[in-house]
Amino acid sequence: MTGPGKPTLCLAAEIMRSLEEQQQEWAGTLAGAAEVKLALELAKKALGLALEEEPSEGIARKDAAEVLQKLHDTCWEHLHGQRLSECLSLWREVFALNCLLRSTGSETAREALRLLDLGLILGGPETHVAETLFAQAEDLAKELARKRGLDEGGSQLLAEPAPFGKPSGLVVKRPVEEVKDLGMEDFLVIYFNKKRPVVLRQSCSFWPAIRRWCKEDFWCHGALGQRFVPVERDYWMEEGFEIMQLKDFIQHCKAEASERSTSQASAVERLSKGGYLAQHALLDQLPSLEADVQTPDFALCGSTGTVLRQVFFGPNGTVTPVHWDPYENIFCQVVGEKYLRLYPPSEAPKLYPRTSSDQEMQNNSQIEPADLLLGEREGGSAYAEKLLSCTFWLTTTGHLFGIPGSR
């Protein structure tokens, strides 16, 4: 591919002016002002080099690429560093803009799409450049799918849709209360205000996602399979993330499931070794999926009314450590089955929370998921045969009903 086109550069220049006009909003403190100055100076330098139609004063195109890479690394450090940046929204803006500029200079369409998706993943849907990232990512994904001859057809079953009765083969000694129909008033008075968990069966049975998301070709064929998503390498997050195309992630899930289903290992040894699309705003990154789900009215009951829509997607045997969340959760199972163990907040001190030195994992227990599974073999082995689980998770700001365990 060639360098940035004029429309993209004109848009980038316009966005740069908008960021400069907003700099006072970010520079609330002395440290914040210094961050704002650094971010904007780097962004202006990168944009200035990209705008050079011909190399001048010894500036070659590779110099622009080096500056863009440096800006990428600096943004990444501020977005993922040990010290939480005071200007996260600005760094997201600059990172998204940088991804757009780098994508237009990429050597391949695949690399360009990876950068566009990365800008959406870390920048989010509300940055100044998001609309352009959405449009260019969609076009590139369609182009890649056409070149590979991947149509939208096919119906190979990837996994069973979520069961609407009780999960098969699972022994639950202390089940959460279940109801068939639940009105808003009863939800608020009986459960929400009293912080009581509840299971509502068949509430998602009419979603298009139930019949669509369980098909392998839905995720692998067409433009959707070309898109890049962040995948956790391990549940303690010690190995970080990998940015994978959805079609490759699905094959990873199948390979993991196949390997463990044919092994003679115990249920504990058959736990997933990694590869989990978790806590990701997939519907924001890929708006075409929004029509497949419906946000329940219950999700608007948080103290601020802010709703975070996240998707959790992984192979059978996927687990997460015992942890707590700073908000309420509405859990909607779409494909496969998932086992959650809840503990009341009063039991938190007995769950071995991580020490204060683990800044990013303070809401996690030190208990290994396998140790919990040993105490409930029936529940663990029942899930060793499932191929894949896909969950639509809604959170609202507030307090948690309990502490989800292995899920």
Disulfide bonds with the S-S distance in Angstrom:
none
